[in-house]
Amino acid sequence: MFDGYLWAKTLHIVLIASWFAGLFYLPRIFVNLAQETNLEAYSRLLLMAQRLYRFMTILMMPAVALGLVLWLYYGVGRGSIWMHIKVLLVLVIIAYHLQCKKLLKSFLEKTNTKSHVWYRWFNEVPVLLMLVVTALVVIKPN
């Protein structure tokens, strides 16, 4: 039997996990780019970062769309404060994703001014966001 809700939920979880894998890894590439002095290695890292960003964006779109389907069509969390907080945090995660694009552009244009240490701290942001969002979904505080 086909259960649209369970398939939407399953795909949403898989896509979110995959998107976050990119959000965890791309800033690690930025750490390496910020330290790299070898032009050939820099170019290779830059190509990896571009491909990863493109793939992350492809994953993000259906992940967010399925989240909206679960919320607006299936009613998951409808009227609950935890869902409103989660939606706000998803907007923050999307802003982080877009900030990664801006940072990638600075490496492409060779205008990056941030240190590898800054990128190490920047890399911690999606971990904290995922922790909070997961806690909201699992605990569902009122």
DSSP file (Angstrom, degrees, kcal/mol; ACC not computed):
  #  RESIDUE AA STRUCTURE BP1 BP2  ACC     N-H-->O    O-->H-N    N-H-->O    O-->H-N    TCO  KAPPA ALPHA  PHI   PSI    X-CA   Y-CA   Z-CA
    1    1 A M              0   0    0      0, 0.0     2,-0.5     0, 0.0     0, 0.0   0.000 360.0 360.0 360.0 136.5    0.0    0.0    0.0
    2    2 A F        -     0   0    0      4,-0.0     2,-0.6     3,-0.0     3,-0.1  -0.747 360.0-172.0 -88.0 122.7    1.3    3.5   -0.9
    3    3 A D     >  -     0   0    0     -2,-0.5     4,-2.2     1,-0.2     5,-0.2  -0.902   6.3-166.8-117.0 100.8    1.3    5.9    2.0
    4    4 A G  H  > S+     0   0    0     -2,-0.6     4,-2.7     1,-0.2     5,-0.2   0.852  86.2  55.1 -56.1 -39.1    2.2    9.4    0.7
    5    5 A Y  H  > S+     0   0    0      1,-0.2     4,-2.6     2,-0.2    -1,-0.2   0.945 109.5  45.3 -61.1 -48.6    2.8   10.7    4.2
    6    6 A L  H  > S+     0   0    0      1,-0.2     4,-2.4     2,-0.2    -1,-0.2   0.874 114.8  48.1 -66.3 -36.4    5.4    8.1    5.0
    7    7 A W  H  X S+     0   0    0     -4,-2.2     4,-2.7     2,-0.2     5,-0.2   0.906 112.3  49.0 -68.9 -40.8    7.2    8.4    1.7
    8    8 A A  H  X S+     0   0    0     -4,-2.7     4,-2.3    -5,-0.2    -2,-0.2   0.914 113.7  47.0 -62.7 -42.3    7.2   12.2    2.0
    9    9 A K  H  X S+     0   0    0     -4,-2.6     4,-2.4    -5,-0.2    -2,-0.2   0.917 112.9  48.8 -65.6 -44.2    8.6   11.9    5.5
   10   10 A T  H  X S+     0   0    0     -4,-2.4     4,-2.4     2,-0.2    -2,-0.2   0.946 114.3  44.4 -61.0 -50.0   11.2    9.4    4.5
   11   11 A L  H  X S+     0   0    0     -4,-2.7     4,-2.8     1,-0.2     5,-0.2   0.882 111.4  54.7 -63.8 -38.1   12.4   11.4    1.5
   12   12 A H  H  X S+     0   0    0     -4,-2.3     4,-2.5    -5,-0.2    -1,-0.2   0.935 110.2  46.1 -59.9 -47.0   12.4   14.6    3.6
   13   13 A I  H  X S+     0   0    0     -4,-2.4     4,-2.5     2,-0.2    -2,-0.2   0.927 114.6  46.8 -63.2 -45.6   14.7   13.0    6.2
   14   14 A V  H  X S+     0   0    0     -4,-2.4     4,-2.2     1,-0.2    -2,-0.2   0.920 114.6  46.7 -64.1 -43.6   17.1   11.5    3.6
   15   15 A L  H  X S+     0   0    0     -4,-2.8     4,-2.8     2,-0.2    -1,-0.2   0.888 112.4  49.9 -67.1 -39.1   17.3   14.8    1.7
   16   16 A I  H  X S+     0   0    0     -4,-2.5     4,-2.7    -5,-0.2     5,-0.2   0.934 111.5  48.7 -63.8 -45.6   17.8   16.8    4.8
   17   17 A A  H  X S+     0   0    0     -4,-2.5     4,-1.6    -5,-0.2    -2,-0.2   0.903 114.1  46.6 -60.7 -40.9   20.6   14.5    6.0
   18   18 A S  H  X S+     0   0    0     -4,-2.2     4,-1.5     2,-0.2    -2,-0.2   0.910 111.7  50.0 -68.5 -43.0   22.2   14.7    2.5
   19   19 A W  H  X S+     0   0    0     -4,-2.8     4,-2.0     1,-0.2     3,-0.3   0.926 110.9  50.1 -60.3 -44.9   21.9   18.5    2.4
   20   20 A F  H  X S+     0   0    0     -4,-2.7     4,-2.2     1,-0.2    -1,-0.2   0.831 100.9  62.4 -66.3 -31.2   23.5   18.8    5.8
   21   21 A A  H  X S+     0   0    0     -4,-1.6     4,-2.0     1,-0.2    -1,-0.2   0.928 108.1  44.4 -57.3 -42.5   26.4   16.5    4.8
   22   22 A G  H  X S+     0   0    0     -4,-1.5     4,-3.0    -3,-0.3    -2,-0.2   0.895 110.4  53.5 -66.2 -41.1   27.2   19.2    2.2
   23   23 A L  H  < S+     0   0    0     -4,-2.0    -2,-0.2     1,-0.2    -1,-0.2   0.795 112.7  45.6 -65.8 -26.9   26.7   22.0    4.8
   24   24 A F  H  < S+     0   0    0     -4,-2.2     4,-0.5    -5,-0.2    -1,-0.2   0.860 119.4  39.8 -78.5 -37.6   29.2   20.2    7.1
   25   25 A Y  H >X S+     0   0    0     -4,-2.0     4,-1.8    -5,-0.2     3,-0.6   0.866 102.2  64.7 -86.1 -37.7   31.7   19.5    4.3
   26   26 A L  H 3X S+     0   0    0     -4,-3.0     4,-2.0     1,-0.3     3,-0.3   0.914 102.1  49.7 -57.2 -46.7   31.8   22.7    2.3
   27   27 A P  H 3> S+     0   0    0      0, 0.0     4,-2.0     0, 0.0    -1,-0.3   0.809 106.2  58.2 -63.3 -25.8   33.1   24.9    5.1
   28   28 A R  H <> S+     0   0    0     -3,-0.6     4,-1.8    -4,-0.5    -2,-0.2   0.885 105.3  49.5 -66.9 -37.6   35.9   22.3    5.6
   29   29 A I  H  X S+     0   0    0     -4,-1.8     4,-2.8    -3,-0.3    -1,-0.2   0.900 107.9  54.4 -64.4 -38.9   36.9   22.9    2.0
   30   30 A F  H  X S+     0   0    0     -4,-2.0     4,-2.7     2,-0.2    -2,-0.2   0.893 103.7  55.4 -61.0 -39.6   36.9   26.6    2.8
   31   31 A V  H  X S+     0   0    0     -4,-2.0     4,-0.8     1,-0.2    -1,-0.2   0.941 111.7  43.8 -56.2 -47.5   39.3   26.0    5.7
   32   32 A N  H >X S+     0   0    0     -4,-1.8     4,-1.5     1,-0.2     3,-0.6   0.896 112.3  51.7 -67.0 -40.4   41.6   24.3    3.3
   33   33 A L  H 3< S+     0   0    0     -4,-2.8     3,-0.2     1,-0.2    -1,-0.2   0.901 105.7  55.5 -62.0 -39.9   41.2   27.0    0.6
   34   34 A A  H 3< S+     0   0    0     -4,-2.7    -1,-0.2     1,-0.2    82,-0.2   0.744 116.5  37.1 -65.9 -22.1   42.0   29.7    3.2
   35   35 A Q  H << S+     0   0    0     -4,-0.8    -1,-0.2    -3,-0.6    -2,-0.2   0.614  91.1 110.9-101.0 -16.6   45.3   27.9    4.0
   36   36 A E     <  +     0   0    0     -4,-1.5    -3,-0.0    -3,-0.2     3,-0.0  -0.385  29.1 167.4 -73.8 133.0   46.3   26.7    0.5
   37   37 A T        +     0   0    0     -2,-0.2     2,-0.6     5,-0.0    -1,-0.1   0.559  53.2  93.4-113.3 -18.2   49.3   28.3   -1.2
   38   38 A N     >  -     0   0    0      1,-0.2     4,-2.7     2,-0.0     5,-0.2  -0.692  66.5-150.0 -81.0 120.8   49.7   25.8   -4.1
   39   39 A L  H  > S+     0   0    0     -2,-0.6     4,-2.4     1,-0.2     5,-0.2   0.861  94.3  50.8 -61.5 -38.8   47.8   27.1   -7.1
   40   40 A E  H  > S+     0   0    0      2,-0.2     4,-2.0     1,-0.2    -1,-0.2   0.928 113.3  44.4 -66.6 -44.3   47.1   23.6   -8.5
   41   41 A A  H  > S+     0   0    0      2,-0.2     4,-2.6     1,-0.2     5,-0.2   0.896 112.2  53.8 -65.5 -40.1   45.7   22.4   -5.2
   42   42 A Y  H  X S+     0   0    0     -4,-2.7     4,-2.5     1,-0.2    -2,-0.2   0.923 109.0  48.7 -59.3 -45.5   43.7   25.6   -4.7
   43   43 A S  H  X S+     0   0    0     -4,-2.4     4,-2.2     2,-0.2    -1,-0.2   0.892 111.4  49.5 -62.8 -40.4   42.1   25.1   -8.2
   44   44 A R  H  X S+     0   0    0     -4,-2.0     4,-2.2     2,-0.2    -2,-0.2   0.924 112.4  47.2 -65.9 -44.7   41.2   21.5   -7.4
   45   45 A L  H  X S+     0   0    0     -4,-2.6     4,-2.6     1,-0.2    -2,-0.2   0.891 110.6  53.0 -62.6 -40.0   39.7   22.5   -4.0
   46   46 A L  H  X S+     0   0    0     -4,-2.5     4,-2.4     2,-0.2    -1,-0.2   0.904 108.4  49.3 -62.9 -42.5   37.8   25.3   -5.7
   47   47 A L  H  X S+     0   0    0     -4,-2.2     4,-2.4     2,-0.2     5,-0.2   0.909 111.1  50.4 -62.8 -42.6   36.3   22.9   -8.3
   48   48 A M  H  X S+     0   0    0     -4,-2.2     4,-2.6     1,-0.2    -2,-0.2   0.923 110.9  49.4 -59.9 -44.5   35.3   20.5   -5.5
   49   49 A A  H  X S+     0   0    0     -4,-2.6     4,-2.6     2,-0.2    -2,-0.2   0.901 110.7  49.5 -63.5 -42.2   33.6   23.4   -3.6
   50   50 A Q  H  X S+     0   0    0     -4,-2.4     4,-2.2     2,-0.2    -1,-0.2   0.934 113.2  45.9 -62.7 -46.5   31.7   24.5   -6.7
   51   51 A R  H  X S+     0   0    0     -4,-2.4     4,-2.3     1,-0.2    -2,-0.2   0.906 113.7  49.3 -64.1 -41.7   30.5   21.0   -7.5
   52   52 A L  H  X S+     0   0    0     -4,-2.6     4,-3.0    -5,-0.2     5,-0.2   0.916 109.9  50.8 -64.8 -43.0   29.5   20.4   -3.9
   53   53 A Y  H  X S+     0   0    0     -4,-2.6     4,-2.2     1,-0.2    -2,-0.2   0.925 110.9  49.1 -61.2 -43.6   27.6   23.7   -3.6
   54   54 A R  H  X S+     0   0    0     -4,-2.2     4,-1.8     2,-0.2    -1,-0.2   0.932 113.8  45.8 -60.1 -46.4   25.7   22.9   -6.8
   55   55 A F  H  X S+     0   0    0     -4,-2.3     4,-1.9     1,-0.2    -2,-0.2   0.901 110.7  53.2 -65.0 -42.3   24.8   19.4   -5.5
   56   56 A M  H  X S+     0   0    0     -4,-3.0     4,-2.5     1,-0.2    -1,-0.2   0.888 108.2  51.0 -59.0 -40.0   23.8   20.8   -2.1
   57   57 A T  H  X S+     0   0    0     -4,-2.2     4,-1.7     1,-0.2    -1,-0.2   0.893 107.4  52.4 -67.2 -39.5   21.4   23.3   -3.7
   58   58 A I  H  < S+     0   0    0     -4,-1.8    -1,-0.2     1,-0.2    -2,-0.2   0.880 113.6  44.8 -62.4 -37.7   19.8   20.5   -5.8
   59   59 A L  H  X S+     0   0    0     -4,-1.9     4,-1.6     1,-0.2    -2,-0.2   0.866 108.2  58.3 -73.0 -37.3   19.3   18.6   -2.5
   60   60 A M  H  X S+     0   0    0     -4,-2.5     4,-2.7     1,-0.2     5,-0.3   0.897  97.9  59.3 -61.3 -43.1   18.0   21.6   -0.6
   61   61 A M  H  X S+     0   0    0     -4,-1.7     4,-2.4     1,-0.2    -1,-0.2   0.934 111.1  36.2 -61.3 -52.8   15.1   22.4   -2.9
   62   62 A P  H  > S+     0   0    0      0, 0.0     4,-2.7     0, 0.0    -1,-0.2   0.830 114.9  58.6 -70.5 -26.8   13.1   19.1   -2.6
   63   63 A A  H  X S+     0   0    0     -4,-1.6     4,-1.8     2,-0.2    -2,-0.2   0.950 111.9  39.6 -62.2 -48.0   14.1   18.8    1.1
   64   64 A V  H  X S+     0   0    0     -4,-2.7     4,-2.2     2,-0.2    -1,-0.2   0.908 115.0  53.3 -67.8 -42.0   12.5   22.2    1.8
   65   65 A A  H  X S+     0   0    0     -4,-2.4     4,-2.2    -5,-0.3    -2,-0.2   0.921 109.8  47.4 -60.3 -44.5    9.5   21.5   -0.5
   66   66 A L  H  X S+     0   0    0     -4,-2.7     4,-2.8     2,-0.2    -1,-0.2   0.868 108.6  55.4 -66.4 -35.2    8.8   18.2    1.2
   67   67 A G  H  X S+     0   0    0     -4,-1.8     4,-2.0    -5,-0.2    -1,-0.2   0.910 108.7  47.9 -60.5 -41.5    9.0   19.9    4.6
   68   68 A L  H  X>S+     0   0    0     -4,-2.2     4,-3.4     2,-0.2     5,-0.5   0.888 110.4  51.7 -66.1 -39.0    6.4   22.3    3.4
   69   69 A V  I  X>S+     0   0    0     -4,-2.2     5,-2.0     1,-0.2     4,-1.9   0.934 110.3  48.7 -61.3 -46.7    4.2   19.4    2.2
   70   70 A L  I  <5S+     0   0    0     -4,-2.8     6,-2.7     3,-0.2    -1,-0.2   0.884 120.2  37.9 -61.0 -38.5    4.5   17.7    5.5
   71   71 A W  I  <5S+     0   0    0     -4,-2.0     4,-0.4     4,-0.2    -2,-0.2   0.954 127.4  29.4 -78.1 -53.5    3.6   20.9    7.4
   72   72 A L  I  <5S+     0   0    0     -4,-3.4    -3,-0.2    -5,-0.2    -2,-0.2   0.826 131.4  30.0 -84.3 -32.5    0.9   22.4    5.1
   73   73 A Y  I  <<S+     0   0    0     -4,-1.9    -3,-0.2    -5,-0.5    -4,-0.1   0.893 130.8  31.4 -92.8 -48.6   -0.7   19.4    3.5
   74   74 A Y  S   <S-     0   0    0     -5,-2.0    -3,-0.2     2,-0.1    -4,-0.1   0.590 101.2-127.0 -89.7  -9.8   -0.3   16.6    6.1
   75   75 A G    >   +     0   0    0     -4,-0.4     3,-1.9    -6,-0.4     2,-0.3   0.665  40.6 172.0  79.2  16.9   -0.5   19.0    9.1
   76   76 A V  T 3  S-     0   0    0     -6,-2.7    -1,-0.2     1,-0.3    -2,-0.1  -0.449  76.7  -6.9 -63.0 121.4    2.6   18.0   10.9
   77   77 A G  T >  S+     0   0    0     -2,-0.3     3,-2.5     1,-0.2     6,-0.3   0.560  88.8 170.0  72.0   8.7    3.1   20.5   13.7
   78   78 A R  T <  S+     0   0    0     -3,-1.9    -1,-0.2     1,-0.3     3,-0.1  -0.315  71.2   4.9 -57.9 127.3    0.3   22.7   12.5
   79   79 A G  T 3  S+     0   0    0      1,-0.3     2,-0.3     2,-0.1    -1,-0.3   0.451 101.5 127.1  79.7   1.4   -0.5   25.3   15.2
   80   80 A S    <>  -     0   0    0     -3,-2.5     4,-1.5     1,-0.1     3,-0.4  -0.726  60.7-139.6 -96.2 140.8    2.5   24.2   17.4
   81   81 A I  H  > S+     0   0    0     -2,-0.3     4,-2.2     1,-0.2     5,-0.2   0.862 102.0  60.8 -64.3 -35.3    5.1   26.6   18.6
   82   82 A W  H  > S+     0   0    0     59,-0.6     4,-2.4     1,-0.2    -1,-0.2   0.872 103.2  51.2 -61.5 -35.3    7.9   24.1   17.9
   83   83 A M  H  > S+     0   0    0     -3,-0.4     4,-2.8    -6,-0.3    -1,-0.2   0.891 108.2  51.0 -69.7 -38.0    7.0   24.1   14.2
   84   84 A H  H  X S+     0   0    0     -4,-1.5     4,-2.0     2,-0.2    -2,-0.2   0.897 112.2  46.9 -65.3 -38.6    7.1   27.8   14.0
   85   85 A I  H  X S+     0   0    0     -4,-2.2     4,-2.4     2,-0.2    -2,-0.2   0.909 111.7  51.8 -66.6 -41.2   10.5   27.9   15.6
   86   86 A K  H  X S+     0   0    0     -4,-2.4     4,-2.6     2,-0.2    -2,-0.2   0.927 108.6  50.2 -61.2 -45.1   11.6   25.1   13.3
   87   87 A V  H  X S+     0   0    0     -4,-2.8     4,-1.9     1,-0.2    -1,-0.2   0.912 110.2  50.7 -60.9 -42.2   10.5   27.0   10.2
   88   88 A L  H  X S+     0   0    0     -4,-2.0     4,-1.6     1,-0.2    -1,-0.2   0.918 111.4  48.1 -60.2 -43.7   12.4   30.1   11.5
   89   89 A L  H  X S+     0   0    0     -4,-2.4     4,-2.5     1,-0.2    -2,-0.2   0.851 106.4  56.7 -67.7 -33.9   15.5   28.0   11.9
   90   90 A V  H  X S+     0   0    0     -4,-2.6     4,-2.5     2,-0.2    -1,-0.2   0.898 105.6  51.8 -62.7 -38.8   15.1   26.5    8.4
   91   91 A L  H  X S+     0   0    0     -4,-1.9     4,-2.1     2,-0.2    -1,-0.2   0.880 109.0  50.4 -63.1 -37.1   15.1   30.1    7.1
   92   92 A V  H  X S+     0   0    0     -4,-1.6     4,-2.3     2,-0.2    -2,-0.2   0.902 109.8  50.6 -65.6 -40.7   18.4   30.6    9.1
   93   93 A I  H  X S+     0   0    0     -4,-2.5     4,-2.5     2,-0.2    -2,-0.2   0.901 109.6  50.0 -64.6 -40.7   19.8   27.4    7.5
   94   94 A I  H  X S+     0   0    0     -4,-2.5     4,-2.5     2,-0.2    -1,-0.2   0.903 109.6  51.5 -63.3 -40.2   18.8   28.6    4.0
   95   95 A A  H  X S+     0   0    0     -4,-2.1     4,-2.2     2,-0.2    -2,-0.2   0.893 109.1  50.6 -63.0 -39.0   20.6   31.9    4.8
   96   96 A Y  H  X S+     0   0    0     -4,-2.3     4,-2.0     2,-0.2    -2,-0.2   0.923 109.0  51.7 -62.2 -44.3   23.7   29.9    5.9
   97   97 A H  H  X S+     0   0    0     -4,-2.5     4,-1.3     1,-0.2    -2,-0.2   0.923 111.4  46.7 -57.6 -46.1   23.5   28.0    2.6
   98   98 A L  H  X S+     0   0    0     -4,-2.5     4,-1.8     1,-0.2    -1,-0.2   0.839 107.7  56.3 -68.0 -32.8   23.3   31.3    0.7
   99   99 A Q  H  X S+     0   0    0     -4,-2.2     4,-2.5     1,-0.2    -1,-0.2   0.869 102.0  57.4 -64.5 -35.8   26.2   32.7    2.7
  100  100 A C  H  X S+     0   0    0     -4,-2.0     4,-2.6     1,-0.2    -1,-0.2   0.884 104.3  52.2 -60.2 -37.7   28.3   29.7    1.6
  101  101 A K  H  X S+     0   0    0     -4,-1.3     4,-2.3     2,-0.2    -1,-0.2   0.921 109.3  48.8 -63.7 -43.3   27.6   30.8   -2.0
  102  102 A K  H  X S+     0   0    0     -4,-1.8     4,-1.6     2,-0.2    -2,-0.2   0.904 112.9  47.4 -63.0 -41.9   28.9   34.3   -1.2
  103  103 A L  H  X S+     0   0    0     -4,-2.5     4,-1.5     2,-0.2    -2,-0.2   0.893 109.9  52.8 -67.5 -39.6   32.0   32.9    0.5
  104  104 A L  H  X S+     0   0    0     -4,-2.6     4,-2.4     1,-0.2    -2,-0.2   0.907 106.5  53.8 -60.2 -42.0   32.6   30.5   -2.5
  105  105 A K  H  X S+     0   0    0     -4,-2.3     4,-2.5     1,-0.2    -1,-0.2   0.876 104.0  55.6 -61.0 -37.3   32.4   33.5   -4.8
  106  106 A S  H  <>S+     0   0    0     -4,-1.6     5,-3.1     1,-0.2     6,-0.9   0.862 109.3  46.7 -66.1 -33.3   35.1   35.3   -2.7
  107  107 A F  H ><5S+     0   0    0     -4,-1.5     3,-0.8     3,-0.2    -2,-0.2   0.896 111.1  51.8 -72.1 -39.4   37.4   32.3   -3.2
  108  108 A L  H 3<5S+     0   0    0     -4,-2.4    -2,-0.2     1,-0.2    -1,-0.2   0.897 115.7  40.8 -61.3 -40.0   36.6   32.2   -7.0
  109  109 A E  T 3<5S-     0   0    0     -4,-2.5    -1,-0.2    -5,-0.2    -2,-0.2   0.428 110.5-124.0 -87.9   0.5   37.4   35.9   -7.2
  110  110 A K  T < 5S+     0   0    0     -3,-0.8    -3,-0.2    -4,-0.2    -4,-0.1   0.867  78.8 118.7  56.7  40.0   40.4   35.5   -4.9
  111  111 A T      < +     0   0    0     -5,-3.1    -4,-0.2    -6,-0.2    -5,-0.1   0.224  29.7 136.8-115.8  11.5   39.0   38.2   -2.6
  112  112 A N        +     0   0    0     -6,-0.9    -9,-0.0     1,-0.1    -8,-0.0  -0.382  22.4 173.2 -62.4 133.5   38.7   36.1    0.5
  113  113 A T        +     0   0    0     -2,-0.1     2,-0.2     2,-0.1    -1,-0.1   0.365  44.8 102.9-119.4   0.0   39.9   37.9    3.6
  114  114 A K        -     0   0    0      1,-0.1     2,-0.1     2,-0.0    -2,-0.0  -0.590  67.1-123.8 -90.2 148.7   38.8   35.4    6.3
  115  115 A S     >  -     0   0    0     -2,-0.2     4,-1.9     1,-0.1     5,-0.2  -0.359  23.3-109.9 -86.3 166.2   41.2   33.1    8.0
  116  116 A H  H  > S+     0   0    0    -82,-0.2     4,-1.7     1,-0.2     5,-0.1   0.820 120.4  58.4 -63.3 -29.5   41.1   29.3    8.2
  117  117 A V  H  > S+     0   0    0      2,-0.2     4,-1.8     1,-0.2    -1,-0.2   0.913 103.1  51.7 -66.3 -42.2   40.3   29.8   11.9
  118  118 A W  H  > S+     0   0    0      1,-0.2     4,-2.7     2,-0.2    -2,-0.2   0.923 109.8  49.7 -59.1 -44.1   37.2   31.8   11.1
  119  119 A Y  H  X S+     0   0    0     -4,-1.9     4,-1.9     1,-0.2    -1,-0.2   0.833 104.8  58.1 -66.5 -31.5   36.1   29.1    8.7
  120  120 A R  H  < S+     0   0    0     -4,-1.7     4,-0.4     2,-0.2    -1,-0.2   0.912 111.5  41.7 -63.1 -41.0   36.6   26.5   11.4
  121  121 A W  H >X S+     0   0    0     -4,-1.8     3,-1.5     1,-0.2     4,-0.6   0.904 111.6  54.9 -70.6 -41.7   34.1   28.4   13.6
  122  122 A F  H >< S+     0   0    0     -4,-2.7     3,-1.0     1,-0.3    -2,-0.2   0.848 100.6  62.2 -57.4 -34.8   31.8   29.0   10.7
  123  123 A N  T 3< S+     0   0    0     -4,-1.9     4,-0.4     1,-0.2    -1,-0.3   0.681  95.2  60.9 -66.2 -19.9   31.8   25.2   10.2
  124  124 A E  T <> S+     0   0    0     -3,-1.5     4,-1.9    -4,-0.4     3,-0.3   0.702  84.1  79.9 -81.5 -19.8   30.2   24.7   13.6
  125  125 A V  H <X S+     0   0    0     -3,-1.0     4,-2.4    -4,-0.6     5,-0.2   0.916  91.1  47.4 -58.3 -50.1   27.0   26.6   12.8
  126  126 A P  H  > S+     0   0    0      0, 0.0     4,-2.6     0, 0.0    -1,-0.2   0.829 108.3  57.4 -65.3 -27.4   25.2   23.9   10.9
  127  127 A V  H  > S+     0   0    0     -4,-0.4     4,-2.1    -3,-0.3    -2,-0.2   0.947 110.4  43.1 -63.4 -47.1   26.0   21.4   13.6
  128  128 A L  H  X S+     0   0    0     -4,-1.9     4,-2.3     2,-0.2     5,-0.2   0.904 114.3  50.6 -65.7 -41.6   24.3   23.5   16.2
  129  129 A L  H  X S+     0   0    0     -4,-2.4     4,-2.6     1,-0.2     5,-0.2   0.917 110.6  48.7 -63.5 -42.6   21.4   24.3   13.9
  130  130 A M  H  X S+     0   0    0     -4,-2.6     4,-2.6     1,-0.2     5,-0.2   0.901 110.4  52.3 -64.1 -39.6   20.8   20.6   13.1
  131  131 A L  H  X S+     0   0    0     -4,-2.1     4,-2.4    -5,-0.2    -2,-0.2   0.940 112.6  43.7 -59.8 -48.5   21.0   19.8   16.9
  132  132 A V  H  X S+     0   0    0     -4,-2.3     4,-2.4     2,-0.2    -2,-0.2   0.924 115.3  47.5 -66.5 -45.0   18.3   22.4   17.7
  133  133 A V  H  X S+     0   0    0     -4,-2.6     4,-2.3     2,-0.2    -1,-0.2   0.923 112.8  49.1 -63.8 -43.2   16.0   21.5   14.8
  134  134 A T  H  X S+     0   0    0     -4,-2.6     4,-2.6    -5,-0.2     5,-0.3   0.916 110.5  50.9 -62.2 -42.8   16.3   17.8   15.6
  135  135 A A  H  X>S+     0   0    0     -4,-2.4     4,-2.9    -5,-0.2     5,-0.6   0.909 109.7  51.0 -60.9 -42.0   15.5   18.4   19.3
  136  136 A L  H  X5S+     0   0    0     -4,-2.4     4,-1.8     1,-0.2    -1,-0.2   0.921 112.9  45.3 -60.1 -44.4   12.5   20.4   18.3
  137  137 A V  H  <5S+     0   0    0     -4,-2.3    -2,-0.2     2,-0.2    -1,-0.2   0.892 120.6  38.4 -68.6 -40.5   11.1   17.7   16.0
  138  138 A V  H  <5S+     0   0    0     -4,-2.6    -2,-0.2    -5,-0.2    -3,-0.2   0.929 126.9  32.4 -78.1 -46.1   11.8   14.9   18.5
  139  139 A I  H  <5S-     0   0    0     -4,-2.9    -3,-0.2    -5,-0.3    -2,-0.2   0.820  83.2-159.9 -83.2 -32.6   10.8   16.6   21.8
  140  140 A K     << -     0   0    0     -4,-1.8    -4,-0.1    -5,-0.6    -3,-0.1   0.946  14.6-157.4  50.9  59.4    8.1   18.9   20.3
  141  141 A P              0   0    0      0, 0.0   -59,-0.6     0, 0.0    -1,-0.1  -0.339 360.0 360.0 -66.9 148.0    8.1   21.4   23.2
  142  142 A N              0   0    0    -61,-0.1   -61,-0.1   -62,-0.1    -2,-0.0   0.414 360.0 360.0-100.0 360.0    5.0   23.4   23.7
